[in-house]
Amino acid sequence: MENQVTVFDHPLIQHKLTFMRDKNTGSKLFRELVSEVSMLMCYEATRDLPLKEVEIETPMASTTSKVIAGRKLAFVPILRAGCGMLDAMLSMVPAAKVGHIGLYRDETTHQPVEYYKKLPSDISERDVFVLDPMLATGGSAVDAISIIKQSKPRSIKFLCILAAPEGIRALTSAHPDVQVYCAAKDEGLDKNCYILPGLGDAGDRIFGTK
């Protein structure tokens, strides 16, 4: 499991995460921080993309340089909080296509319930990045990835900002072929299945609905 989970300990990510956790941080700043952390995480999570050499002309001379070797990417946020990470990812990889998975947590059972799915028609040709700021129980992530796997993408990676040990165990057990990236591993879940110390409800804080 350890090799399947990457925690980004970059100082900029950790600095920004501190302000995200602060209960006094308002929605505008919180959204900006989610976007900035997501951009930094995208930079790291795409480090293994293959490159190829191409011939180009600079203003000074002919040269050989590198471009990404034809890998097609897709970003699939889990609604609704995952949308807070999307624009930052697209700013890094504008050519990526976007899908959406709609899941909500049943307040009694704490289990995810699917209500929406729309994926790129050529997803089988793409490497997929599933986006959700919080990996708590892992139920939504496990179900979203199971749904996406039905379309047989080339690969799947899961990006979150905070992860609880319970969610990591659930996701890595259900999908041992999916690499997990997070900015921090937190202590665990409270009785309502919220991450501790966490940062509260990411969706509410992104959209100002609390």
Backbone as a printed PyTorch tensor [residue, N CA C, xyz], in Angstrom:
tensor([[[  0.8190,  -1.2080,   0.0000],
         [  0.0000,   0.0000,   0.0000],
         [  0.8540,   1.2590,   0.0000]],

        [[  1.9860,   1.2520,   0.7080],
         [  2.8140,   2.4420,   0.8220],
         [  3.2940,   2.9310,  -0.5330]],

        [[  3.6770,   2.0000,  -1.4150],
         [  4.1440,   2.3950,  -2.7360],
         [  3.0180,   2.9260,  -3.6080]],

        [[  1.7880,   2.6620,  -3.2020],
         [  0.6280,   3.0830,  -3.9940],
         [  0.1710,   4.4920,  -3.6280]],

        [[  0.7070,   5.0510,  -2.5540],
         [  0.2830,   6.3670,  -2.0590],
         [  1.4740,   7.3120,  -2.0370]],

        [[  1.3140,   8.4650,  -2.6890],
         [  2.3510,   9.4970,  -2.7000],
         [  1.8230,  10.7190,  -1.9570]],

        [[  2.5570,  11.1490,  -0.9330],
         [  2.1980,  12.3550,  -0.1820],
         [  3.1500,  13.4670,  -0.6000]],

        [[  2.6030,  14.5700,  -1.0980],
         [  3.4320,  15.6760,  -1.5500],
         [  3.7980,  16.5610,  -0.3580]],

        [[  5.0670,  16.5750,  -0.0060],
         [  5.5080,  17.3520,   1.1590],
         [  6.2130,  18.6450,   0.7490]],

        [[  5.9700,  19.0920,  -0.4880],
         [  6.6030,  20.3240,  -0.9590],
         [  6.2190,  21.4900,  -0.0300]],

        [[  7.1720,  22.3520,   0.3310],
         [  6.8750,  23.4500,   1.2610],
         [  5.7310,  24.3550,   0.8170]],

        [[  5.6180,  24.6360,  -0.4850],
         [  4.5280,  25.4910,  -0.9460],
         [  3.1670,  24.8350,  -0.7190]],

        [[  3.0950,  23.5360,  -0.9690],
         [  1.8330,  22.8190,  -0.7500],
         [  1.4780,  22.8250,   0.7280]],

        [[  2.4420,  22.5330,   1.5770],
         [  2.1760,  22.4790,   3.0140],
         [  1.7990,  23.8510,   3.5680]],

        [[  2.4460,  24.8930,   3.0730],
         [  2.1350,  26.2640,   3.4960],
         [  0.6890,  26.6170,   3.1540]],

        [[  0.2940,  26.3490,   1.9260],
         [ -1.0550,  26.6790,   1.4820],
         [ -2.0970,  25.8220,   2.1940]],

        [[ -1.7530,  24.5740,   2.4720],
         [ -2.6730,  23.6860,   3.1620],
         [ -2.9990,  24.1940,   4.5660]],

        [[ -2.0280,  24.8020,   5.2270],
         [ -2.2730,  25.3610,   6.5540],
         [ -3.3850,  26.4020,   6.5210]],

        [[ -3.3660,  27.2750,   5.5340],
         [ -4.4050,  28.3030,   5.4300],
         [ -5.7400,  27.7050,   5.0010]],

        [[ -5.7120,  26.6110,   4.2410],
         [ -6.9590,  25.9260,   3.9070],
         [ -7.6090,  25.3390,   5.1540]],

        [[ -6.8150,  24.8290,   6.0630],
         [ -7.3450,  24.2200,   7.2900],
         [ -7.9570,  25.2610,   8.2240]],

        [[ -7.4370,  26.4780,   8.1990],
         [ -7.8620,  27.5310,   9.1380],
         [ -9.3490,  27.8400,   8.9470]],

        [[-10.1200,  27.7300,  10.0250],
         [-11.5620,  27.9570,   9.9440],
         [-11.9020,  29.4040,   9.6090]],

        [[-10.9470,  30.3240,   9.7850],
         [-11.1940,  31.7280,   9.4980],
         [-10.9530,  32.0920,   8.0320]],

        [[-10.4870,  31.1400,   7.2410],
         [-10.2670,  31.3880,   5.8190],
         [-11.6070,  31.3750,   5.0880]],

        [[-11.9230,  32.4850,   4.4070],
         [-13.1880,  32.6090,   3.6960],
         [-13.2050,  31.8400,   2.3810]],

        [[-14.3860,  31.7840,   1.7590],
         [-14.5670,  30.9790,   0.5500],
         [-13.6820,  31.4400,  -0.5990]],

        [[-13.5380,  32.7350,  -0.8040],
         [-12.7300,  33.2300,  -1.9270],
         [-11.2940,  32.7420,  -1.8090]],

        [[-10.6920,  32.9570,  -0.6430],
         [ -9.3170,  32.5240,  -0.4550],
         [ -9.2180,  31.0040,  -0.4750]],

        [[-10.2040,  30.3290,   0.1030],
         [-10.1910,  28.8730,   0.1250],
         [-10.1880,  28.3210,  -1.2980]],

        [[-11.0490,  28.8580,  -2.1670],
         [-11.0900,  28.4190,  -3.5650],
         [ -9.7420,  28.6320,  -4.2450]],

        [[ -9.1370,  29.7800,  -3.9880],
         [ -7.8430,  30.0800,  -4.5950],
         [ -6.7730,  29.0940,  -4.1200]],

        [[ -6.8170,  28.7560,  -2.8430],
         [ -5.8300,  27.8230,  -2.2930],
         [ -6.0290,  26.4180,  -2.8460]],

        [[ -7.2950,  25.9780,  -2.9700],
         [ -7.5640,  24.6780,  -3.5780],
         [ -6.9890,  24.6320,  -4.9870]],

        [[ -7.1970,  25.6990,  -5.7390],
         [ -6.7020,  25.7720,  -7.1120],
         [ -5.1770,  25.7400,  -7.1460]],

        [[ -4.5440,  26.5040,  -6.2820],
         [ -3.0830,  26.5680,  -6.2710],
         [ -2.4640,  25.2330,  -5.8640]],

        [[ -3.0250,  24.6000,  -4.8420],
         [ -2.5070,  23.3000,  -4.4100],
         [ -2.7330,  22.2540,  -5.5000]],

        [[ -3.8760,  22.3080,  -6.1540],
         [ -4.1680,  21.3610,  -7.2260],
         [ -3.1830,  21.5140,  -8.3720]],

        [[ -2.8350,  22.7490,  -8.6950],
         [ -1.8830,  22.9950,  -9.7690],
         [ -0.5140,  22.4030,  -9.4240]],

        [[ -0.0840,  22.6050,  -8.1960],
         [  1.1930,  22.0560,  -7.7610],
         [  1.1680,  20.5270,  -7.7540]],

        [[  0.0360,  19.9540,  -7.3460],
         [ -0.0960,  18.5030,  -7.3400],
         [ -0.1100,  17.9390,  -8.7560]],

        [[ -0.7630,  18.6530,  -9.6750],
         [ -0.7890,  18.2230, -11.0710],
         [  0.6270,  18.1770, -11.6320]],

        [[  1.4080,  19.1810, -11.3190],
         [  2.8070,  19.2480, -11.7550],
         [  3.5640,  17.9970, -11.3230]],

        [[  3.3610,  17.5750, -10.0750],
         [  4.0690,  16.4100,  -9.5510],
         [  3.4820,  15.0980, -10.0770]],

        [[  2.1520,  15.0220, -10.1790],
         [  1.5050,  13.7640, -10.5560],
         [  1.7040,  13.4100, -12.0270]],

        [[  2.0930,  14.4010, -12.8330],
         [  2.3370,  14.1410, -14.2570],
         [  3.8260,  13.9800, -14.5610]],

        [[  4.6120,  13.8190, -13.5360],
         [  6.0680,  13.7400, -13.7110],
         [  6.4940,  12.5500, -14.5730]],

        [[  5.6820,  11.4860, -14.5950],
         [  6.0830,  10.2830, -15.3310],
         [  5.5380,  10.2430, -16.7610]],

        [[  4.9610,  11.3450, -17.2460],
         [  4.4930,  11.3530, -18.6230],
         [  5.6770,  11.1850, -19.5790]],

        [[  5.5520,  10.3080, -20.5690],
         [  6.6710,  10.0820, -21.4850],
         [  6.8640,  11.2570, -22.4410]],

        [[  8.1040,  11.4430, -22.8730],
         [  8.4530,  12.5160, -23.7930],
         [  9.0100,  11.9530, -25.0850]],

        [[  8.9180,  12.7500, -26.1360],
         [  9.5900,  12.4110, -27.3880],
         [ 10.2720,  13.6650, -27.9260]],

        [[ 11.2620,  13.4650, -28.7840],
         [ 11.9950,  14.5860, -29.3420],
         [ 11.3860,  15.0180, -30.6720]],

        [[ 11.3320,  16.3380, -30.8690],
         [ 10.8530,  16.9010, -32.1270],
         [ 11.8380,  17.9590, -32.6120]],

        [[ 11.8380,  18.1700, -33.9040],
         [ 12.6750,  19.2030, -34.4990],
         [ 11.8840,  20.5090, -34.5580]],

        [[ 12.4680,  21.6070, -34.0800],
         [ 11.8270,  22.9170, -34.1350],
         [ 12.8430,  23.9720, -34.5730]],

        [[ 12.3050,  25.1400, -34.9400],
         [ 13.1380,  26.2930, -35.2680],
         [ 12.9500,  27.3580, -34.1950]],

        [[ 13.9920,  27.6970, -33.4870],
         [ 13.9370,  28.8470, -32.5940],
         [ 14.2280,  30.1010, -33.4260]],

        [[ 14.0960,  31.2970, -32.8750],
         [ 14.4810,  32.4860, -33.6380],
         [ 15.9620,  32.5060, -34.0210]],

        [[ 16.7490,  31.6120, -33.3990],
         [ 18.1980,  31.6300, -33.6100],
         [ 18.7230,  30.4530, -34.4200]],

        [[ 18.0680,  29.2760, -34.3010],
         [ 18.6580,  28.0910, -34.9340],
         [ 17.6710,  26.9360, -34.9250]],

        [[ 18.0170,  25.8740, -35.6500],
         [ 17.2820,  24.6110, -35.5780],
         [ 17.7550,  23.8560, -34.3460]],

        [[ 16.8190,  23.1360, -33.7090],
         [ 17.2150,  22.3610, -32.5350],
         [ 16.2400,  21.2080, -32.3300]],

        [[ 16.6260,  20.3100, -31.4570],
         [ 15.7600,  19.2130, -31.0350],
         [ 15.2760,  19.5050, -29.6170]],

        [[ 13.9750,  19.3740, -29.4030],
         [ 13.4160,  19.6090, -28.0720],
         [ 12.3700,  18.5370, -27.7690]],

        [[ 11.7800,  18.5880, -26.5840],
         [ 10.9020,  17.5140, -26.1290],
         [  9.4530,  17.9820, -25.9930]],

        [[  8.5320,  17.0810, -26.3360],
         [  7.1020,  17.2870, -26.0990],
         [  6.5380,  15.9940, -25.5080]],

        [[  5.3670,  16.0860, -24.8980],
         [  4.7220,  14.8930, -24.3520],
         [  4.3930,  13.9430, -25.4960]],

        [[  4.6810,  12.6660, -25.2870],
         [  4.6490,  11.6740, -26.3640],
         [  3.2500,  11.1080, -26.5900]],

        [[  2.3210,  11.9860, -26.9630],
         [  1.0280,  11.5170, -27.4340],
         [  0.0980,  10.9440, -26.3820]],

        [[  0.3900,  11.1100, -25.0950],
         [ -0.5140,  10.5930, -24.0700],
         [ -1.7180,  11.5240, -23.9510]],

        [[ -2.8870,  10.9490, -24.0720],
         [ -4.1200,  11.7050, -23.9290],
         [ -4.6020,  11.5960, -22.4880]],

        [[ -4.9500,  12.7340, -21.9040],
         [ -5.3750,  12.7600, -20.5100],
         [ -6.8470,  13.1320, -20.3950]],

        [[ -7.4700,  12.7100, -19.3160],
         [ -8.8300,  13.1190, -18.9660],
         [ -8.8660,  13.4020, -17.4740]],

        [[ -9.5400,  14.4890, -17.1050],
         [ -9.7490,  14.8330, -15.7000],
         [-11.2150,  14.5890, -15.3660]],

        [[-11.4490,  13.8300, -14.2990],
         [-12.8170,  13.4930, -13.9050],
         [-13.0260,  13.8890, -12.4460]],

        [[-13.5740,  15.0970, -12.2000],
         [-13.8890,  15.4700, -10.8270],
         [-15.1280,  14.7300, -10.3270]],

        [[-15.1040,  14.3800,  -9.0480],
         [-16.2960,  13.8500,  -8.3860],
         [-17.0890,  15.0520,  -7.8840]],

        [[-18.3260,  15.1760,  -8.3690],
         [-19.1450,  16.3290,  -7.9990],
         [-19.5000,  16.2830,  -6.5050]],

        [[-19.5120,  17.4530,  -5.8530],
         [-19.2730,  18.7210,  -6.4750],
         [-17.9000,  19.2820,  -6.1350]],

        [[-17.3370,  18.8340,  -5.0040],
         [-16.0930,  19.4270,  -4.5110],
         [-14.9370,  19.2380,  -5.4800]],

        [[-14.9440,  18.1450,  -6.2350],
         [-13.8570,  17.9040,  -7.1800],
         [-13.7360,  18.9820,  -8.2350]],

        [[-14.8500,  19.6950,  -8.5040],
         [-14.8100,  20.7780,  -9.4920],
         [-13.8860,  21.9080,  -9.0540]],

        [[-13.6720,  22.0370,  -7.7530],
         [-12.7640,  23.0630,  -7.2590],
         [-11.3270,  22.8390,  -7.6700]],

        [[-10.9870,  21.6140,  -8.0710],
         [ -9.6290,  21.2910,  -8.4940],
         [ -9.4610,  21.3500, -10.0070]],

        [[-10.5770,  21.3910, -10.7350],
         [-10.5390,  21.1610, -12.1770],
         [ -9.8320,  22.2590, -12.9630]],

        [[-10.1750,  23.5170, -12.7300],
         [ -9.6000,  24.5960, -13.5350],
         [ -8.0780,  24.6430, -13.4200]],

        [[ -7.5800,  24.3700, -12.2330],
         [ -6.1300,  24.3700, -12.0520],
         [ -5.4760,  23.2530, -12.8640]],

        [[ -6.1040,  22.0920, -12.8870],
         [ -5.5730,  20.9830, -13.6750],
         [ -5.5830,  21.3240, -15.1610]],

        [[ -6.6820,  21.9340, -15.6220],
         [ -6.7850,  22.3020, -17.0320],
         [ -5.8020,  23.4120, -17.4070]],

        [[ -5.4750,  24.2750, -16.4660],
         [ -4.4940,  25.3150, -16.7670],
         [ -3.1240,  24.7100, -17.0310]],

        [[ -2.8580,  23.5530, -16.4380],
         [ -1.5940,  22.8570, -16.6600],
         [ -1.6330,  21.9880, -17.9160]],

        [[ -2.8050,  21.3860, -18.1970],
         [ -2.9510,  20.4890, -19.3560],
         [ -4.2280,  20.8910, -20.1010]],

        [[ -4.1770,  21.9730, -20.8840],
         [ -5.3940,  22.4870, -21.5250],
         [ -6.0310,  21.5220, -22.5170]],

        [[ -5.2580,  20.6030, -23.0790],
         [ -5.7970,  19.6890, -24.0790],
         [ -6.5440,  18.5000, -23.4730]],

        [[ -6.5140,  18.3570, -22.1580],
         [ -7.1950,  17.2310, -21.5180],
         [ -8.7050,  17.3630, -21.7000]],

        [[ -9.3940,  16.2290, -21.7970],
         [-10.8470,  16.2270, -21.8150],
         [-11.3690,  16.0600, -20.3830]],

        [[-12.6360,  16.3810, -20.1940],
         [-13.2180,  16.4080, -18.8480],
         [-14.4640,  15.5320, -18.7960]],

        [[-14.5500,  14.7170, -17.7690],
         [-15.7610,  13.9750, -17.4610],
         [-16.2540,  14.3720, -16.0860]],

        [[-17.4270,  13.9010, -15.6980],
         [-17.9570,  14.1880, -14.3620],
         [-18.6350,  12.9400, -13.8060]],

        [[-18.4250,  12.7080, -12.5280],
         [-19.1320,  11.6680, -11.7930],
         [-19.8660,  12.3410, -10.6380]],

        [[-21.1740,  12.1410, -10.5550],
         [-21.9700,  12.7320,  -9.4840],
         [-22.3010,  11.6970,  -8.4250]],

        [[-21.7870,  11.9130,  -7.2240],
         [-22.0600,  11.0360,  -6.0870],
         [-22.3740,  11.9020,  -4.8770]],

        [[-23.3220,  11.4730,  -4.0430],
         [-23.5210,  12.1490,  -2.7720],
         [-23.5260,  11.1070,  -1.6560]],

        [[-23.2170,  11.5540,  -0.4610],
         [-23.1270,  10.6490,   0.6810],
         [-24.4510,  10.5940,   1.4130]],

        [[-25.0060,   9.4060,   1.5370],
         [-26.2180,   9.2060,   2.3220],
         [-25.9140,   9.5520,   3.7780]],

        [[-26.6980,  10.4600,   4.3460],
         [-26.4070,  10.9580,   5.6910],
         [-26.5840,   9.8930,   6.7720]],

        [[-27.3400,   8.8520,   6.4790],
         [-27.5570,   7.7950,   7.4650],
         [-26.5200,   6.6910,   7.3500]],

        [[-26.3320,   6.1920,   6.1220],
         [-25.4090,   5.0610,   5.9260],
         [-23.9840,   5.5000,   5.6490]],

        [[-23.8120,   6.7970,   5.2920],
         [-22.5080,   7.3470,   4.8960],
         [-21.9770,   6.7050,   3.6130]],

        [[-22.8270,   6.0150,   2.8730],
         [-22.4140,   5.3650,   1.6270],
         [-22.7190,   6.2740,   0.4320]],

        [[-21.8790,   6.2190,  -0.6210],
         [-22.1020,   7.0710,  -1.7940],
         [-23.2640,   6.5810,  -2.6500]],

        [[-23.9980,   7.5380,  -3.2030],
         [-25.1150,   7.2490,  -4.0990],
         [-24.8520,   7.9760,  -5.4260]],

        [[-24.8530,   7.2420,  -6.5440],
         [-24.5840,   7.8410,  -7.8450],
         [-25.8240,   8.5510,  -8.3800]],

        [[-25.6380,   9.7680,  -8.9270],
         [-26.7550,  10.4720,  -9.5620],
         [-26.3840,  11.0410, -10.9250]],

        [[-25.1020,  11.0030, -11.3200],
         [-24.7220,  11.5640, -12.6210],
         [-23.4270,  10.9320, -13.1080]],

        [[-23.3490,  10.7140, -14.4270],
         [-22.1130,  10.2380, -15.0520],
         [-22.0470,  10.7370, -16.4810]],

        [[-20.9510,  11.3940, -16.8420],
         [-20.6970,  11.8050, -18.2170],
         [-19.1880,  11.7670, -18.4370]],

        [[-18.7410,  10.8600, -19.3060],
         [-17.3180,  10.6700, -19.5410],
         [-17.0000,  10.9210, -21.0090]],

        [[-15.7650,  11.3170, -21.3400],
         [-15.3800,  11.4960, -22.7380],
         [-15.6090,  10.2110, -23.5400]],

        [[-16.0550,  10.3600, -24.7760],
         [-16.3650,   9.1890, -25.6030],
         [-15.1310,   8.3510, -25.9020]],

        [[-13.9610,   8.9770, -25.8880],
         [-12.7220,   8.2450, -26.1860],
         [-11.9090,   7.9500, -24.9250]],

        [[-12.6000,   7.7920, -23.7990],
         [-11.8800,   7.6210, -22.5300],
         [-11.0030,   6.3740, -22.5260]],

        [[-11.3290,   5.3910, -23.3470],
         [-10.5140,   4.1760, -23.4080],
         [ -9.1090,   4.4570, -23.9430]],

        [[ -8.9160,   5.6130, -24.5650],
         [ -7.6110,   5.9880, -25.0990],
         [ -6.8600,   6.9220, -24.1560]],

        [[ -7.4160,   7.1750, -22.9880],
         [ -6.8730,   8.2290, -22.1300],
         [ -6.4110,   7.7200, -20.7620]],

        [[ -5.4530,   8.4570, -20.2080],
         [ -5.0410,   8.2810, -18.8220],
         [ -5.8970,   9.2240, -17.9790]],

        [[ -6.5810,   8.6770, -16.9770],
         [ -7.5930,   9.4280, -16.2320],
         [ -7.0570,   9.8480, -14.8630]],

        [[ -7.3300,  11.0940, -14.5130],
         [ -7.0430,  11.6180, -13.1790],
         [ -8.3880,  11.9130, -12.5140]],

        [[ -8.7150,  11.1840, -11.4640],
         [ -9.9510,  11.3980, -10.7130],
         [ -9.6650,  12.4150,  -9.6140]],

        [[-10.5250,  13.4220,  -9.4930],
         [-10.2750,  14.5470,  -8.5840],
         [-11.3290,  14.6330,  -7.4930]],

        [[-10.8820,  14.7120,  -6.2520],
         [-11.7760,  14.9490,  -5.1120],
         [-10.9130,  15.4590,  -3.9640]],

        [[-11.2110,  16.6260,  -3.3970],
         [-10.3360,  17.1640,  -2.3530],
         [-10.1720,  16.2560,  -1.1390]],

        [[-11.2010,  15.4700,  -0.8000],
         [-11.1770,  14.6990,   0.4370],
         [-11.3250,  13.2050,   0.1730]],

        [[-10.4370,  12.4140,   0.7450],
         [-10.5690,  10.9570,   0.7420],
         [-10.8500,  10.5540,   2.1780]],

        [[-12.1330,  10.4300,   2.5260],
         [-12.5410,  10.1640,   3.9140],
         [-12.7560,   8.6670,   4.1210]],

        [[-13.9820,   8.1980,   3.9360],
         [-14.2240,   6.7470,   4.0440],
         [-13.6950,   6.0060,   2.8180]],

        [[-13.5590,   6.7390,   1.7130],
         [-13.1130,   6.1210,   0.4640],
         [-14.2520,   5.6210,  -0.3990]],

        [[-15.4760,   5.6580,   0.1150],
         [-16.6050,   5.1000,  -0.6220],
         [-16.8390,   5.7530,  -1.9670]],

        [[-16.8270,   7.0890,  -2.0000],
         [-17.0610,   7.7970,  -3.2580],
         [-15.9460,   7.5300,  -4.2570]],

        [[-14.7110,   7.5560,  -3.7880],
         [-13.5760,   7.3220,  -4.6760],
         [-13.6160,   5.9100,  -5.2540]],

        [[-13.8830,   4.9240,  -4.4000],
         [-13.9430,   3.5320,  -4.8570],
         [-15.0270,   3.3620,  -5.9030]],

        [[-16.2150,   3.9260,  -5.6430],
         [-17.3260,   3.7870,  -6.5820],
         [-17.0640,   4.5350,  -7.8820]],

        [[-16.5140,   5.7540,  -7.7870],
         [-16.2290,   6.5340,  -8.9910],
         [-15.2300,   5.8150,  -9.8780]],

        [[-14.2010,   5.2570,  -9.2780],
         [-13.1920,   4.5440, -10.0560],
         [-13.7790,   3.2730, -10.6640]],

        [[-14.6340,   2.5940,  -9.9270],
         [-15.2980,   1.4030, -10.4780],
         [-16.1400,   1.7650, -11.6970]],

        [[-16.8390,   2.8900, -11.6280],
         [-17.6550,   3.3490, -12.7510],
         [-16.7680,   3.6510, -13.9570]],

        [[-15.6650,   4.3510, -13.7180],
         [-14.7630,   4.7200, -14.8180],
         [-14.1110,   3.4840, -15.4330]],

        [[-13.7790,   2.5130, -14.6090],
         [-13.1350,   1.3020, -15.1240],
         [-14.0160,   0.5420, -16.1130]],

        [[-15.3210,   0.7090, -16.0260],
         [-16.2100,   0.0460, -16.9740],
         [-15.9370,   0.5040, -18.4060]],

        [[-15.3670,   1.7000, -18.5620],
         [-15.0430,   2.2350, -19.8880],
         [-13.6190,   1.9090, -20.3190]],

        [[-12.8840,   1.1860, -19.4690],
         [-11.5480,   0.6840, -19.7950],
         [-10.5470,   1.7700, -20.2330]],

        [[-10.2880,   2.7660, -19.3800],
         [ -9.2550,   3.7540, -19.7080],
         [ -7.8650,   3.1240, -19.6600]],

        [[ -6.8900,   3.8330, -20.2040],
         [ -5.5120,   3.3170, -20.1950],
         [ -4.9870,   3.1620, -18.7680]],

        [[ -5.2780,   4.1480, -17.9180],
         [ -4.8420,   4.0980, -16.5230],
         [ -5.6850,   5.0730, -15.7230]],

        [[ -5.6390,   4.9390, -14.3960],
         [ -6.3700,   5.8390, -13.5050],
         [ -5.4470,   6.2360, -12.3470]],

        [[ -5.4300,   7.5370, -12.0490],
         [ -4.7780,   8.0550, -10.8510],
         [ -5.8140,   8.8420, -10.0560]],

        [[ -5.6500,   8.8490,  -8.7390],
         [ -6.5900,   9.5580,  -7.8720],
         [ -5.8510,  10.6720,  -7.1460]],

        [[ -6.3430,  11.9090,  -7.3010],
         [ -5.7340,  13.0620,  -6.6450],
         [ -6.6910,  13.6350,  -5.6100]],

        [[ -6.2050,  13.7740,  -4.3740],
         [ -6.9830,  14.4300,  -3.3210],
         [ -6.0470,  15.3310,  -2.5330]],

        [[ -6.6190,  16.2300,  -1.7640],
         [ -5.7920,  17.1210,  -0.9460],
         [ -5.5560,  16.5120,   0.4290]],

        [[ -6.6120,  16.0180,   1.0760],
         [ -6.4710,  15.3360,   2.3670],
         [ -6.9480,  13.9030,   2.2510]],

        [[ -6.2670,  12.9960,   2.9440],
         [ -6.6590,  11.5880,   2.9590],
         [ -6.6400,  11.0680,   4.3880]],

        [[ -7.6760,  10.3200,   4.7570],
         [ -7.7220,   9.6250,   6.0470],
         [ -7.2150,   8.1990,   5.8480]],

        [[ -6.6150,   7.6100,   6.8750],
         [ -6.1320,   6.2320,   6.7490],
         [ -7.2290,   5.2640,   6.3180]],

        [[ -8.4640,   5.4850,   6.8040],
         [ -9.5760,   4.6080,   6.4440],
         [ -9.8500,   4.6510,   4.9420]],

        [[ -9.8070,   5.8530,   4.3800],
         [-10.0430,   6.0050,   2.9520],
         [ -8.9340,   5.4150,   2.1130]],

        [[ -7.7110,   5.6060,   2.5660],
         [ -6.5640,   5.0320,   1.8510],
         [ -6.6670,   3.5140,   1.8230]],

        [[ -7.0000,   2.9190,   2.9700],
         [ -7.1280,   1.4540,   3.0160],
         [ -8.2290,   0.9690,   2.0830]],

        [[ -9.3710,   1.6610,   2.1020],
         [-10.4870,   1.2390,   1.2610],
         [-10.1400,   1.3390,  -0.2200]],

        [[ -9.5180,   2.4400,  -0.6110],
         [ -9.2220,   2.6660,  -2.0250],
         [ -8.1220,   1.7380,  -2.5320]],

        [[ -7.0630,   1.5980,  -1.7590],
         [ -5.9580,   0.7510,  -2.2170],
         [ -6.3410,  -0.7210,  -2.2170]],

        [[ -7.2400,  -1.1100,  -1.3200],
         [ -7.7030,  -2.5040,  -1.3110],
         [ -8.6040,  -2.7960,  -2.5050]],

        [[ -9.5080,  -1.8580,  -2.7930],
         [-10.4620,  -2.0660,  -3.8850],
         [ -9.8140,  -1.9100,  -5.2570]],

        [[ -8.8220,  -1.0100,  -5.3400],
         [ -8.1960,  -0.7020,  -6.6340],
         [ -6.6770,  -0.6550,  -6.4880]],

        [[ -6.0400,  -1.8040,  -6.3490],
         [ -4.5870,  -1.8210,  -6.1400],
         [ -3.7820,  -1.3310,  -7.3390]],

        [[ -4.4330,  -1.1310,  -8.4740],
         [ -3.7520,  -0.6400,  -9.6720],
         [ -3.8230,   0.8780,  -9.8120]],

        [[ -4.4690,   1.5750,  -8.8610],
         [ -4.6500,   3.0230,  -8.9420],
         [ -3.6730,   3.7180,  -8.0050]],

        [[ -2.8530,   4.6040,  -8.5570],
         [ -1.9330,   5.3800,  -7.7420],
         [ -2.6860,   6.5250,  -7.0810]],

        [[ -2.4210,   6.7420,  -5.7920],
         [ -3.1070,   7.7760,  -5.0050],
         [ -2.1100,   8.8850,  -4.6740]],

        [[ -2.5330,  10.1300,  -4.9030],
         [ -1.7060,  11.2970,  -4.5780],
         [ -2.4770,  12.1900,  -3.6130]],

        [[ -1.8030,  12.6660,  -2.5620],
         [ -2.4540,  13.5740,  -1.6150],
         [ -1.4390,  14.5700,  -1.0820]],

        [[ -1.9540,  15.6560,  -0.5020],
         [ -1.0870,  16.6580,   0.1080],
         [ -0.8040,  16.3480,   1.5670]],

        [[ -1.6820,  15.5620,   2.2030],
         [ -1.4650,  15.2000,   3.6110],
         [ -2.2970,  13.9790,   3.9690]],

        [[ -1.7260,  13.1320,   4.8380],
         [ -2.4700,  12.0380,   5.4680],
         [ -2.8520,  12.5040,   6.8560]],

        [[ -4.1530,  12.5490,   7.1390],
         [ -4.6080,  13.0180,   8.4430],
         [ -4.7930,  11.8510,   9.4170]],

        [[ -5.2930,  12.1790,  10.6240],
         [ -5.3200,  11.2050,  11.7180],
         [ -6.3850,  10.1270,  11.5330]],

        [[ -7.5730,  10.5240,  11.0600],
         [ -8.6530,   9.5540,  10.9510],
         [ -9.9830,  10.2590,  10.7930]],

        [[-11.0660,   9.5320,  11.0560],
         [-12.4190,  10.0520,  10.8830],
         [-13.1200,  10.2020,  12.2260]],

        [[-14.0220,  11.2060,  12.3140],
         [-14.8450,  11.3340,  13.5100],
         [-16.0950,  10.4540,  13.3640]],

        [[-17.0210,  10.5370,  14.2990],
         [-18.1940,   9.6660,  14.2860],
         [-19.1130,   9.9410,  13.0980]],

        [[-18.9760,  11.1390,  12.4930],
         [-19.7740,  11.4820,  11.3140],
         [-19.0100,  11.2550,  10.0130]],

        [[-17.8570,  10.5950,  10.1320],
         [-17.0170,  10.2620,   8.9760],
         [-16.4110,  11.4870,   8.3060]],

        [[-16.1440,  12.5360,   9.0800],
         [-15.3770,  13.6760,   8.5900],
         [-13.9190,  13.5060,   9.0130]],

        [[-13.0120,  13.9930,   8.1630],
         [-11.5820,  13.8390,   8.4270],
         [-11.1510,  14.7490,   9.5690]],

        [[-10.3300,  14.2140,  10.4780],
         [ -9.7190,  14.9690,  11.5750],
         [ -8.1940,  15.0040,  11.4030]],

        [[ -7.5140,  16.1500,  11.6150],
         [ -8.1110,  17.4650,  11.9200],
         [ -8.8210,  18.0870,  10.7160]],

        [[ -8.4760,  17.6490,   9.5160],
         [ -9.2440,  18.0090,   8.3310],
         [ -9.2870,  19.4930,   8.0340]],

        [[-10.3470,  19.8820,   7.3210],
         [-10.5700,  21.2820,   6.9920],
         [-12.0620,  21.5810,   6.8620]],

        [[-12.8900,  20.6730,   7.3920],
         [-14.3310,  20.8330,   7.2750],
         [-14.8580,  20.2410,   5.9850]],

        [[-16.0330,  20.6750,   5.5650],
         [-16.6430,  20.1960,   4.3310],
         [-16.0730,  20.9910,   3.1610]],

        [[-15.2750,  20.3470,   2.3220],
         [-14.5870,  21.0420,   1.2330],
         [-15.5730,  21.6920,   0.2810]],

        [[-16.6550,  20.9840,  -0.0620],
         [-17.6370,  21.5540,  -0.9760],
         [-18.2710,  22.8130,  -0.4390]],

        [[-18.6720,  22.7800,   0.8290],
         [-19.2710,  23.9600,   1.4480],
         [-18.2950,  25.1310,   1.4760]],

        [[-17.0380,  24.8490,   1.7480],
         [-16.0640,  25.9320,   1.8580],
         [-15.6710,  26.4830,   0.4770]],

        [[-15.6690,  25.6170,  -0.5270],
         [-15.3730,  26.0900,  -1.8830],
         [-16.4850,  26.9810,  -2.4030]],

        [[-17.7390,  26.5410,  -2.2120],
         [-18.8780,  27.2100,  -2.8110],
         [-19.6290,  28.1420,  -1.8570]],

        [[-19.1700,  28.2230,  -0.6140],
         [-19.7810,  29.1370,   0.3360],
         [-21.2020,  28.7890,   0.7090]],

        [[-21.4910,  27.4860,   0.8100],
         [-22.8620,  27.0400,   1.0440],
         [-23.1330,  26.6530,   2.4890]],

        [[-22.1830,  26.8650,   3.3560],
         [-22.4130,  26.5040,   4.7610],
         [-22.8950,  27.7090,   5.5370]]])
